Amino acid sequence: MTALDVAAAACLLLGAALAFVAGVGMVRFPGTLSRMHPATKPQVLGLHLILLAMWLRRPTWAIAGTLALVAVFQVVTAAVAAYMVGRAAYRARSPGDDGTAVPPADPRA
């Protein structure tokens, strides 16, 4: 096992952990405006680490170009999507509620 393999494995594990943490944050946070953070920041960093791991496994210019395009498009689309979701939630909110909280369970069920 070479040093590049170890670095790729570390990046892959850390990227997967960040994607998992982003998913947990999406479930745990109460409303849309607070869910936008785990939906964008740790998820994008996790994807970039996974892309870096892919490049470390096969470091060629052809693969680097494709992975760089994926990384750039992910950063751009995550930012735009978070802005649009936040704007829609802000416009549709009522005082004290943005309308996206998970409703309480029905006690009769």
VODO-83169 format. One record per residue: x, y, z of N, C-alpha, C, O in turn; residue number from 1; residue in three letters. Coordinates in steps of 0.2 Angstrom, whole numbers, plus 5000, padded with zeros to 4 digits. Example, Ala and Ser with C-alpha at 12.3 -4.5 7.8 and 13.67 -1.06 7.14 Angstrom:
VODO-83169
@n_x: 5066; n_y: 4972; n_z: 5039; ca_x: 5062; ca_y: 4978; ca_z: 5039; c_x: 5066; c_y: 4984; c_z: 5039; o_x: 5071; o_y: 4983; o_z: 5042; fike: 1; donu: ALA
@n_x: 5064; n_y: 4989; n_z: 5035; ca_x: 5068; ca_y: 4995; ca_z: 5036; c_x: 5064; c_y: 5000; c_z: 5039; o_x: 5067; o_y: 5006; o_z: 5040; fike: 2; donu: SER
This chain:
VODO-83169
@n_x: 5004; n_y: 4994; n_z: 5000; ca_x: 5000; ca_y: 5000; ca_z: 5000; c_x: 5004; c_y: 5006; c_z: 5000; o_x: 5009; o_y: 5007; o_z: 5004; fike: 1; donu: MET
@n_x: 5003; n_y: 5011; n_z: 4995; ca_x: 5007; ca_y: 5017; ca_z: 4995; c_x: 5004; c_y: 5022; c_z: 4999; o_x: 4999; o_y: 5022; o_z: 5002; fike: 2; donu: THR
@n_x: 5008; n_y: 5028; n_z: 4999; ca_x: 5006; ca_y: 5034; ca_z: 5003; c_x: 5000; c_y: 5037; c_z: 5000; o_x: 4995; o_y: 5039; o_z: 5003; fike: 3; donu: ALA
@n_x: 4999; n_y: 5036; n_z: 4993; ca_x: 4993; ca_y: 5039; ca_z: 4990; c_x: 4987; c_y: 5035; c_z: 4991; o_x: 4982; o_y: 5038; o_z: 4992; fike: 4; donu: LEU
@n_x: 4988; n_y: 5028; n_z: 4992; ca_x: 4982; ca_y: 5024; ca_z: 4994; c_x: 4980; c_y: 5026; c_z: 5001; o_x: 4974; o_y: 5026; o_z: 5002; fike: 5; donu: ASP
@n_x: 4984; n_y: 5027; n_z: 5006; ca_x: 4983; ca_y: 5029; ca_z: 5012; c_x: 4979; c_y: 5036; c_z: 5013; o_x: 4974; o_y: 5036; o_z: 5016; fike: 6; donu: VAL
@n_x: 4982; n_y: 5040; n_z: 5009; ca_x: 4979; ca_y: 5047; ca_z: 5008; c_x: 4972; c_y: 5047; c_z: 5005; o_x: 4967; o_y: 5050; o_z: 5008; fike: 7; donu: ALA
@n_x: 4971; n_y: 5042; n_z: 5000; ca_x: 4965; ca_y: 5042; ca_z: 4997; c_x: 4960; c_y: 5038; c_z: 5002; o_x: 4954; o_y: 5041; o_z: 5002; fike: 8; donu: ALA
@n_x: 4962; n_y: 5033; n_z: 5005; ca_x: 4957; ca_y: 5030; ca_z: 5010; c_x: 4955; c_y: 5035; c_z: 5016; o_x: 4949; o_y: 5035; o_z: 5018; fike: 9; donu: ALA
@n_x: 4960; n_y: 5039; n_z: 5018; ca_x: 4958; ca_y: 5044; ca_z: 5023; c_x: 4953; c_y: 5049; c_z: 5021; o_x: 4949; o_y: 5051; o_z: 5024; fike: 10; donu: ALA
@n_x: 4954; n_y: 5052; n_z: 5015; ca_x: 4950; ca_y: 5057; ca_z: 5012; c_x: 4943; c_y: 5054; c_z: 5011; o_x: 4938; o_y: 5057; o_z: 5012; fike: 11; donu: CYS
@n_x: 4943; n_y: 5047; n_z: 5008; ca_x: 4936; ca_y: 5044; ca_z: 5007; c_x: 4932; c_y: 5043; c_z: 5014; o_x: 4926; o_y: 5044; o_z: 5014; fike: 12; donu: LEU
@n_x: 4936; n_y: 5041; n_z: 5019; ca_x: 4932; ca_y: 5040; ca_z: 5025; c_x: 4930; c_y: 5047; c_z: 5028; o_x: 4925; o_y: 5047; o_z: 5031; fike: 13; donu: LEU
@n_x: 4934; n_y: 5052; n_z: 5028; ca_x: 4932; ca_y: 5058; ca_z: 5031; c_x: 4927; c_y: 5061; c_z: 5027; o_x: 4922; o_y: 5064; o_z: 5029; fike: 14; donu: LEU
@n_x: 4927; n_y: 5060; n_z: 5020; ca_x: 4921; ca_y: 5063; ca_z: 5016; c_x: 4915; c_y: 5059; c_z: 5017; o_x: 4910; o_y: 5063; o_z: 5017; fike: 15; donu: GLY
@n_x: 4915; n_y: 5053; n_z: 5018; ca_x: 4909; ca_y: 5049; ca_z: 5020; c_x: 4906; c_y: 5051; c_z: 5027; o_x: 4900; o_y: 5052; o_z: 5028; fike: 16; donu: ALA
@n_x: 4911; n_y: 5052; n_z: 5031; ca_x: 4909; ca_y: 5055; ca_z: 5038; c_x: 4905; c_y: 5061; c_z: 5038; o_x: 4900; o_y: 5062; o_z: 5041; fike: 17; donu: ALA
@n_x: 4908; n_y: 5066; n_z: 5034; ca_x: 4905; ca_y: 5072; ca_z: 5033; c_x: 4898; c_y: 5072; c_z: 5030; o_x: 4893; o_y: 5076; o_z: 5032; fike: 18; donu: LEU
@n_x: 4897; n_y: 5068; n_z: 5025; ca_x: 4891; ca_y: 5067; ca_z: 5021; c_x: 4886; c_y: 5064; c_z: 5026; o_x: 4880; o_y: 5066; o_z: 5026; fike: 19; donu: ALA
@n_x: 4888; n_y: 5059; n_z: 5031; ca_x: 4884; ca_y: 5056; ca_z: 5036; c_x: 4882; c_y: 5062; c_z: 5041; o_x: 4876; o_y: 5062; o_z: 5043; fike: 20; donu: PHE
@n_x: 4886; n_y: 5066; n_z: 5043; ca_x: 4885; ca_y: 5071; ca_z: 5048; c_x: 4880; c_y: 5076; c_z: 5045; o_x: 4875; o_y: 5079; o_z: 5048; fike: 21; donu: VAL
@n_x: 4881; n_y: 5077; n_z: 5038; ca_x: 4876; ca_y: 5082; ca_z: 5035; c_x: 4869; c_y: 5079; c_z: 5035; o_x: 4864; o_y: 5083; o_z: 5036; fike: 22; donu: ALA
@n_x: 4868; n_y: 5072; n_z: 5034; ca_x: 4862; ca_y: 5069; ca_z: 5034; c_x: 4859; c_y: 5069; c_z: 5041; o_x: 4853; o_y: 5071; o_z: 5041; fike: 23; donu: GLY
@n_x: 4863; n_y: 5068; n_z: 5046; ca_x: 4860; ca_y: 5068; ca_z: 5053; c_x: 4858; c_y: 5076; c_z: 5054; o_x: 4853; o_y: 5077; o_z: 5058; fike: 24; donu: VAL
@n_x: 4862; n_y: 5081; n_z: 5052; ca_x: 4860; ca_y: 5087; ca_z: 5053; c_x: 4853; c_y: 5089; c_z: 5050; o_x: 4850; o_y: 5093; o_z: 5053; fike: 25; donu: GLY
@n_x: 4852; n_y: 5087; n_z: 5044; ca_x: 4846; ca_y: 5088; ca_z: 5040; c_x: 4840; c_y: 5085; c_z: 5044; o_x: 4835; o_y: 5088; o_z: 5044; fike: 26; donu: MET
@n_x: 4841; n_y: 5080; n_z: 5048; ca_x: 4835; ca_y: 5077; ca_z: 5052; c_x: 4835; c_y: 5080; c_z: 5058; o_x: 4829; o_y: 5081; o_z: 5061; fike: 27; donu: VAL
@n_x: 4840; n_y: 5082; n_z: 5061; ca_x: 4840; ca_y: 5085; ca_z: 5068; c_x: 4838; c_y: 5092; c_z: 5069; o_x: 4834; o_y: 5094; o_z: 5073; fike: 28; donu: ARG
@n_x: 4840; n_y: 5096; n_z: 5064; ca_x: 4838; ca_y: 5104; ca_z: 5064; c_x: 4831; c_y: 5105; c_z: 5063; o_x: 4827; o_y: 5101; o_z: 5059; fike: 29; donu: PHE
@n_x: 4828; n_y: 5110; n_z: 5066; ca_x: 4820; ca_y: 5111; ca_z: 5067; c_x: 4817; c_y: 5114; c_z: 5060; o_x: 4812; o_y: 5111; o_z: 5058; fike: 30; donu: PRO
@n_x: 4820; n_y: 5118; n_z: 5057; ca_x: 4817; ca_y: 5122; ca_z: 5051; c_x: 4821; c_y: 5122; c_z: 5045; o_x: 4827; o_y: 5121; o_z: 5045; fike: 31; donu: GLY
@n_x: 4818; n_y: 5125; n_z: 5040; ca_x: 4822; ca_y: 5126; ca_z: 5034; c_x: 4828; c_y: 5130; c_z: 5034; o_x: 4833; o_y: 5128; o_z: 5032; fike: 32; donu: THR
@n_x: 4828; n_y: 5136; n_z: 5037; ca_x: 4833; ca_y: 5140; ca_z: 5038; c_x: 4839; c_y: 5137; c_z: 5041; o_x: 4845; o_y: 5139; o_z: 5040; fike: 33; donu: LEU
@n_x: 4838; n_y: 5133; n_z: 5046; ca_x: 4843; ca_y: 5130; ca_z: 5050; c_x: 4846; c_y: 5124; c_z: 5047; o_x: 4851; o_y: 5121; o_z: 5048; fike: 34; donu: SER
@n_x: 4841; n_y: 5121; n_z: 5042; ca_x: 4843; ca_y: 5115; ca_z: 5039; c_x: 4848; c_y: 5116; c_z: 5033; o_x: 4851; o_y: 5112; o_z: 5030; fike: 35; donu: ARG
@n_x: 4848; n_y: 5122; n_z: 5030; ca_x: 4852; ca_y: 5124; ca_z: 5025; c_x: 4859; c_y: 5123; c_z: 5026; o_x: 4863; o_y: 5122; o_z: 5021; fike: 36; donu: MET
@n_x: 4861; n_y: 5124; n_z: 5032; ca_x: 4868; ca_y: 5124; ca_z: 5033; c_x: 4871; c_y: 5117; c_z: 5032; o_x: 4876; o_y: 5116; o_z: 5029; fike: 37; donu: HIS
@n_x: 4868; n_y: 5112; n_z: 5036; ca_x: 4871; ca_y: 5105; ca_z: 5035; c_x: 4869; c_y: 5102; c_z: 5027; o_x: 4873; o_y: 5098; o_z: 5025; fike: 38; donu: PRO
@n_x: 4864; n_y: 5105; n_z: 5024; ca_x: 4863; ca_y: 5103; ca_z: 5017; c_x: 4868; c_y: 5105; c_z: 5012; o_x: 4869; o_y: 5103; o_z: 5007; fike: 39; donu: ALA
@n_x: 4872; n_y: 5111; n_z: 5014; ca_x: 4877; ca_y: 5113; ca_z: 5009; c_x: 4884; c_y: 5113; c_z: 5012; o_x: 4888; o_y: 5110; o_z: 5008; fike: 40; donu: THR
@n_x: 4886; n_y: 5115; n_z: 5017; ca_x: 4893; ca_y: 5116; ca_z: 5019; c_x: 4896; c_y: 5109; c_z: 5020; o_x: 4901; o_y: 5107; o_z: 5017; fike: 41; donu: LYS
@n_x: 4894; n_y: 5105; n_z: 5025; ca_x: 4898; ca_y: 5098; ca_z: 5026; c_x: 4897; c_y: 5094; c_z: 5020; o_x: 4901; o_y: 5090; o_z: 5019; fike: 42; donu: PRO
@n_x: 4891; n_y: 5094; n_z: 5017; ca_x: 4890; ca_y: 5090; ca_z: 5011; c_x: 4895; c_y: 5091; c_z: 5006; o_x: 4897; o_y: 5087; o_z: 5002; fike: 43; donu: GLN
@n_x: 4896; n_y: 5098; n_z: 5004; ca_x: 4900; ca_y: 5100; ca_z: 4999; c_x: 4907; c_y: 5098; c_z: 5000; o_x: 4911; o_y: 5095; o_z: 4996; fike: 44; donu: VAL
@n_x: 4909; n_y: 5099; n_z: 5007; ca_x: 4916; ca_y: 5097; ca_z: 5009; c_x: 4917; c_y: 5090; c_z: 5008; o_x: 4922; o_y: 5088; o_z: 5006; fike: 45; donu: LEU
@n_x: 4912; n_y: 5086; n_z: 5010; ca_x: 4913; ca_y: 5079; ca_z: 5010; c_x: 4913; c_y: 5076; c_z: 5003; o_x: 4917; o_y: 5072; o_z: 5001; fike: 46; donu: GLY
@n_x: 4909; n_y: 5079; n_z: 4998; ca_x: 4910; ca_y: 5077; ca_z: 4991; c_x: 4917; c_y: 5079; c_z: 4989; o_x: 4920; o_y: 5075; o_z: 4985; fike: 47; donu: LEU
@n_x: 4919; n_y: 5085; n_z: 4990; ca_x: 4926; ca_y: 5087; ca_z: 4988; c_x: 4931; c_y: 5082; c_z: 4990; o_x: 4936; o_y: 5080; o_z: 4987; fike: 48; donu: HIS
@n_x: 4931; n_y: 5080; n_z: 4997; ca_x: 4936; ca_y: 5075; ca_z: 4999; c_x: 4935; c_y: 5068; c_z: 4996; o_x: 4940; o_y: 5065; o_z: 4994; fike: 49; donu: LEU
@n_x: 4929; n_y: 5066; n_z: 4994; ca_x: 4928; ca_y: 5060; ca_z: 4990; c_x: 4931; c_y: 5061; c_z: 4983; o_x: 4934; o_y: 5056; o_z: 4980; fike: 50; donu: ILE
@n_x: 4930; n_y: 5067; n_z: 4980; ca_x: 4933; ca_y: 5068; ca_z: 4973; c_x: 4940; c_y: 5068; c_z: 4974; o_x: 4944; o_y: 5065; o_z: 4969; fike: 51; donu: LEU
@n_x: 4943; n_y: 5071; n_z: 4979; ca_x: 4951; ca_y: 5071; ca_z: 4980; c_x: 4953; c_y: 5063; c_z: 4981; o_x: 4958; o_y: 5062; o_z: 4978; fike: 52; donu: LEU
@n_x: 4949; n_y: 5059; n_z: 4984; ca_x: 4951; ca_y: 5052; ca_z: 4985; c_x: 4951; c_y: 5049; c_z: 4978; o_x: 4955; o_y: 5045; o_z: 4977; fike: 53; donu: ALA
@n_x: 4946; n_y: 5050; n_z: 4974; ca_x: 4946; ca_y: 5047; ca_z: 4968; c_x: 4952; c_y: 5049; c_z: 4963; o_x: 4955; o_y: 5045; o_z: 4960; fike: 54; donu: MET
@n_x: 4954; n_y: 5056; n_z: 4964; ca_x: 4960; ca_y: 5058; ca_z: 4960; c_x: 4966; c_y: 5055; c_z: 4963; o_x: 4971; o_y: 5053; o_z: 4959; fike: 55; donu: TRP
@n_x: 4967; n_y: 5054; n_z: 4969; ca_x: 4973; ca_y: 5051; ca_z: 4972; c_x: 4973; c_y: 5044; c_z: 4970; o_x: 4979; o_y: 5041; o_z: 4969; fike: 56; donu: LEU
@n_x: 4968; n_y: 5040; n_z: 4969; ca_x: 4968; ca_y: 5033; ca_z: 4967; c_x: 4971; c_y: 5033; c_z: 4959; o_x: 4974; o_y: 5028; o_z: 4958; fike: 57; donu: ARG
@n_x: 4969; n_y: 5038; n_z: 4955; ca_x: 4971; ca_y: 5038; ca_z: 4948; c_x: 4973; c_y: 5045; c_z: 4946; o_x: 4969; o_y: 5048; o_z: 4943; fike: 58; donu: ARG
@n_x: 4979; n_y: 5047; n_z: 4948; ca_x: 4980; ca_y: 5054; ca_z: 4946; c_x: 4982; c_y: 5056; c_z: 4939; o_x: 4988; o_y: 5056; o_z: 4937; fike: 59; donu: PRO
@n_x: 4977; n_y: 5057; n_z: 4935; ca_x: 4979; ca_y: 5059; ca_z: 4928; c_x: 4975; c_y: 5065; c_z: 4927; o_x: 4971; o_y: 5067; o_z: 4930; fike: 60; donu: THR
@n_x: 4977; n_y: 5069; n_z: 4921; ca_x: 4974; ca_y: 5075; ca_z: 4920; c_x: 4967; c_y: 5074; c_z: 4917; o_x: 4963; o_y: 5079; o_z: 4919; fike: 61; donu: TRP
@n_x: 4966; n_y: 5069; n_z: 4914; ca_x: 4959; ca_y: 5068; ca_z: 4911; c_x: 4954; c_y: 5067; c_z: 4917; o_x: 4949; o_y: 5070; o_z: 4917; fike: 62; donu: ALA
@n_x: 4956; n_y: 5063; n_z: 4922; ca_x: 4952; ca_y: 5063; ca_z: 4928; c_x: 4951; c_y: 5069; c_z: 4932; o_x: 4946; o_y: 5071; o_z: 4935; fike: 63; donu: ILE
@n_x: 4957; n_y: 5072; n_z: 4932; ca_x: 4957; ca_y: 5079; ca_z: 4936; c_x: 4952; c_y: 5084; c_z: 4933; o_x: 4949; o_y: 5087; o_z: 4937; fike: 64; donu: ALA
@n_x: 4952; n_y: 5084; n_z: 4927; ca_x: 4947; ca_y: 5089; ca_z: 4924; c_x: 4940; c_y: 5087; c_z: 4925; o_x: 4936; o_y: 5092; o_z: 4926; fike: 65; donu: GLY
@n_x: 4938; n_y: 5081; n_z: 4924; ca_x: 4931; ca_y: 5079; ca_z: 4926; c_x: 4930; c_y: 5080; c_z: 4933; o_x: 4924; o_y: 5083; o_z: 4934; fike: 66; donu: THR
@n_x: 4934; n_y: 5078; n_z: 4937; ca_x: 4932; ca_y: 5079; ca_z: 4945; c_x: 4932; c_y: 5087; c_z: 4946; o_x: 4928; o_y: 5089; o_z: 4951; fike: 67; donu: LEU
@n_x: 4936; n_y: 5091; n_z: 4943; ca_x: 4936; ca_y: 5098; ca_z: 4945; c_x: 4929; c_y: 5101; c_z: 4942; o_x: 4927; o_y: 5105; o_z: 4946; fike: 68; donu: ALA
@n_x: 4927; n_y: 5099; n_z: 4937; ca_x: 4921; ca_y: 5101; ca_z: 4934; c_x: 4915; c_y: 5099; c_z: 4939; o_x: 4911; o_y: 5103; o_z: 4941; fike: 69; donu: LEU
@n_x: 4915; n_y: 5093; n_z: 4941; ca_x: 4910; ca_y: 5091; ca_z: 4946; c_x: 4910; c_y: 5095; c_z: 4953; o_x: 4905; o_y: 5097; o_z: 4955; fike: 70; donu: VAL
@n_x: 4916; n_y: 5096; n_z: 4955; ca_x: 4917; ca_y: 5100; ca_z: 4961; c_x: 4915; c_y: 5108; c_z: 4960; o_x: 4911; o_y: 5110; o_z: 4965; fike: 71; donu: ALA
@n_x: 4916; n_y: 5111; n_z: 4955; ca_x: 4914; ca_y: 5118; ca_z: 4953; c_x: 4907; c_y: 5118; c_z: 4953; o_x: 4903; o_y: 5122; o_z: 4956; fike: 72; donu: VAL
@n_x: 4904; n_y: 5113; n_z: 4949; ca_x: 4896; ca_y: 5113; ca_z: 4948; c_x: 4893; c_y: 5112; c_z: 4955; o_x: 4888; o_y: 5115; o_z: 4956; fike: 73; donu: PHE
@n_x: 4896; n_y: 5108; n_z: 4959; ca_x: 4893; ca_y: 5106; ca_z: 4966; c_x: 4893; c_y: 5113; c_z: 4970; o_x: 4888; o_y: 5114; o_z: 4973; fike: 74; donu: GLN
@n_x: 4898; n_y: 5116; n_z: 4970; ca_x: 4899; ca_y: 5123; ca_z: 4974; c_x: 4894; c_y: 5128; c_z: 4972; o_x: 4890; o_y: 5131; o_z: 4976; fike: 75; donu: VAL
@n_x: 4893; n_y: 5128; n_z: 4965; ca_x: 4889; ca_y: 5133; ca_z: 4962; c_x: 4881; c_y: 5131; c_z: 4963; o_x: 4877; o_y: 5136; o_z: 4966; fike: 76; donu: VAL
@n_x: 4880; n_y: 5125; n_z: 4962; ca_x: 4873; ca_y: 5123; ca_z: 4963; c_x: 4870; c_y: 5123; c_z: 4970; o_x: 4865; o_y: 5124; o_z: 4971; fike: 77; donu: THR
@n_x: 4875; n_y: 5121; n_z: 4974; ca_x: 4873; ca_y: 5121; ca_z: 4982; c_x: 4871; c_y: 5128; c_z: 4984; o_x: 4867; o_y: 5129; o_z: 4988; fike: 78; donu: ALA
@n_x: 4875; n_y: 5132; n_z: 4982; ca_x: 4874; ca_y: 5139; ca_z: 4985; c_x: 4868; c_y: 5142; c_z: 4982; o_x: 4864; o_y: 5145; o_z: 4985; fike: 79; donu: ALA
@n_x: 4867; n_y: 5141; n_z: 4975; ca_x: 4861; ca_y: 5144; ca_z: 4972; c_x: 4854; c_y: 5140; c_z: 4975; o_x: 4849; o_y: 5143; o_z: 4977; fike: 80; donu: VAL
@n_x: 4855; n_y: 5134; n_z: 4976; ca_x: 4849; ca_y: 5130; ca_z: 4979; c_x: 4848; c_y: 5132; c_z: 4986; o_x: 4842; o_y: 5133; o_z: 4988; fike: 81; donu: ALA
@n_x: 4853; n_y: 5133; n_z: 4990; ca_x: 4852; ca_y: 5136; ca_z: 4997; c_x: 4849; c_y: 5142; c_z: 4997; o_x: 4844; o_y: 5144; o_z: 5001; fike: 82; donu: ALA
@n_x: 4851; n_y: 5147; n_z: 4993; ca_x: 4848; ca_y: 5153; ca_z: 4992; c_x: 4841; c_y: 5153; c_z: 4990; o_x: 4836; o_y: 5157; o_z: 4993; fike: 83; donu: TYR
@n_x: 4839; n_y: 5149; n_z: 4985; ca_x: 4832; ca_y: 5149; ca_z: 4983; c_x: 4827; c_y: 5146; c_z: 4988; o_x: 4822; o_y: 5148; o_z: 4990; fike: 84; donu: MET
@n_x: 4830; n_y: 5140; n_z: 4992; ca_x: 4826; ca_y: 5137; ca_z: 4997; c_x: 4825; c_y: 5142; c_z: 5003; o_x: 4819; o_y: 5143; o_z: 5006; fike: 85; donu: VAL
@n_x: 4830; n_y: 5145; n_z: 5005; ca_x: 4830; ca_y: 5150; ca_z: 5010; c_x: 4825; c_y: 5156; c_z: 5009; o_x: 4821; o_y: 5158; o_z: 5013; fike: 86; donu: GLY
@n_x: 4825; n_y: 5158; n_z: 5003; ca_x: 4821; ca_y: 5164; ca_z: 5001; c_x: 4814; c_y: 5162; c_z: 5001; o_x: 4809; o_y: 5165; o_z: 5003; fike: 87; donu: ARG
@n_x: 4812; n_y: 5156; n_z: 4998; ca_x: 4805; ca_y: 5153; ca_z: 4998; c_x: 4803; c_y: 5152; c_z: 5005; o_x: 4797; o_y: 5153; o_z: 5006; fike: 88; donu: ALA
@n_x: 4807; n_y: 5149; n_z: 5009; ca_x: 4805; ca_y: 5148; ca_z: 5016; c_x: 4804; c_y: 5155; c_z: 5020; o_x: 4799; o_y: 5155; o_z: 5024; fike: 89; donu: ALA
@n_x: 4808; n_y: 5160; n_z: 5019; ca_x: 4807; ca_y: 5166; ca_z: 5022; c_x: 4801; c_y: 5170; c_z: 5020; o_x: 4797; o_y: 5173; o_z: 5024; fike: 90; donu: TYR
@n_x: 4799; n_y: 5169; n_z: 5013; ca_x: 4793; ca_y: 5172; ca_z: 5011; c_x: 4786; c_y: 5169; c_z: 5013; o_x: 4781; o_y: 5172; o_z: 5014; fike: 91; donu: ARG
@n_x: 4787; n_y: 5162; n_z: 5014; ca_x: 4781; ca_y: 5158; ca_z: 5016; c_x: 4780; c_y: 5157; c_z: 5023; o_x: 4775; o_y: 5154; o_z: 5025; fike: 92; donu: ALA
@n_x: 4784; n_y: 5160; n_z: 5027; ca_x: 4784; ca_y: 5159; ca_z: 5034; c_x: 4778; c_y: 5163; c_z: 5038; o_x: 4776; o_y: 5168; o_z: 5035; fike: 93; donu: ARG
@n_x: 4776; n_y: 5160; n_z: 5043; ca_x: 4771; ca_y: 5164; ca_z: 5048; c_x: 4775; c_y: 5166; c_z: 5054; o_x: 4781; o_y: 5163; o_z: 5055; fike: 94; donu: SER
@n_x: 4773; n_y: 5170; n_z: 5058; ca_x: 4777; ca_y: 5172; ca_z: 5064; c_x: 4778; c_y: 5166; c_z: 5068; o_x: 4774; o_y: 5163; o_z: 5071; fike: 95; donu: PRO
@n_x: 4785; n_y: 5165; n_z: 5070; ca_x: 4787; ca_y: 5160; ca_z: 5074; c_x: 4788; c_y: 5153; c_z: 5071; o_x: 4790; o_y: 5148; o_z: 5074; fike: 96; donu: GLY
@n_x: 4786; n_y: 5152; n_z: 5064; ca_x: 4786; ca_y: 5146; ca_z: 5061; c_x: 4787; c_y: 5147; c_z: 5054; o_x: 4784; o_y: 5152; o_z: 5051; fike: 97; donu: ASP
@n_x: 4792; n_y: 5143; n_z: 5051; ca_x: 4793; ca_y: 5144; ca_z: 5044; c_x: 4789; c_y: 5139; c_z: 5040; o_x: 4790; o_y: 5138; o_z: 5034; fike: 98; donu: ASP
@n_x: 4785; n_y: 5135; n_z: 5043; ca_x: 4781; ca_y: 5130; ca_z: 5040; c_x: 4784; c_y: 5124; c_z: 5038; o_x: 4781; o_y: 5120; o_z: 5034; fike: 99; donu: GLY
@n_x: 4790; n_y: 5122; n_z: 5040; ca_x: 4794; ca_y: 5116; ca_z: 5038; c_x: 4795; c_y: 5112; c_z: 5044; o_x: 4799; o_y: 5107; o_z: 5043; fike: 100; donu: THR
@n_x: 4793; n_y: 5113; n_z: 5050; ca_x: 4795; ca_y: 5109; ca_z: 5055; c_x: 4791; c_y: 5103; c_z: 5055; o_x: 4785; o_y: 5102; o_z: 5052; fike: 101; donu: ALA
@n_x: 4794; n_y: 5097; n_z: 5057; ca_x: 4791; ca_y: 5091; ca_z: 5057; c_x: 4785; c_y: 5091; c_z: 5062; o_x: 4786; o_y: 5093; o_z: 5068; fike: 102; donu: VAL
@n_x: 4779; n_y: 5089; n_z: 5060; ca_x: 4773; ca_y: 5090; ca_z: 5064; c_x: 4774; c_y: 5084; c_z: 5070; o_x: 4776; o_y: 5079; o_z: 5068; fike: 103; donu: PRO
@n_x: 4771; n_y: 5086; n_z: 5075; ca_x: 4771; ca_y: 5081; ca_z: 5081; c_x: 4767; c_y: 5074; c_z: 5079; o_x: 4762; o_y: 5075; o_z: 5075; fike: 104; donu: PRO
@n_x: 4769; n_y: 5069; n_z: 5082; ca_x: 4765; ca_y: 5063; ca_z: 5080; c_x: 4758; c_y: 5063; c_z: 5083; o_x: 4757; o_y: 5066; o_z: 5088; fike: 105; donu: ALA
@n_x: 4754; n_y: 5059; n_z: 5080; ca_x: 4747; ca_y: 5059; ca_z: 5082; c_x: 4746; c_y: 5054; c_z: 5088; o_x: 4748; o_y: 5048; o_z: 5087; fike: 106; donu: ASP
@n_x: 4744; n_y: 5057; n_z: 5094; ca_x: 4744; ca_y: 5052; ca_z: 5100; c_x: 4739; c_y: 5047; c_z: 5099; o_x: 4739; o_y: 5042; o_z: 5102; fike: 107; donu: PRO
@n_x: 4734; n_y: 5048; n_z: 5095; ca_x: 4729; ca_y: 5043; ca_z: 5094; c_x: 4731; c_y: 5037; c_z: 5089; o_x: 4727; o_y: 5032; o_z: 5089; fike: 108; donu: ARG
@n_x: 4736; n_y: 5038; n_z: 5086; ca_x: 4738; ca_y: 5032; ca_z: 5081; c_x: 4741; c_y: 5026; c_z: 5085; o_x: 4743; o_y: 5022; o_z: 5081; fike: 109; donu: ALA
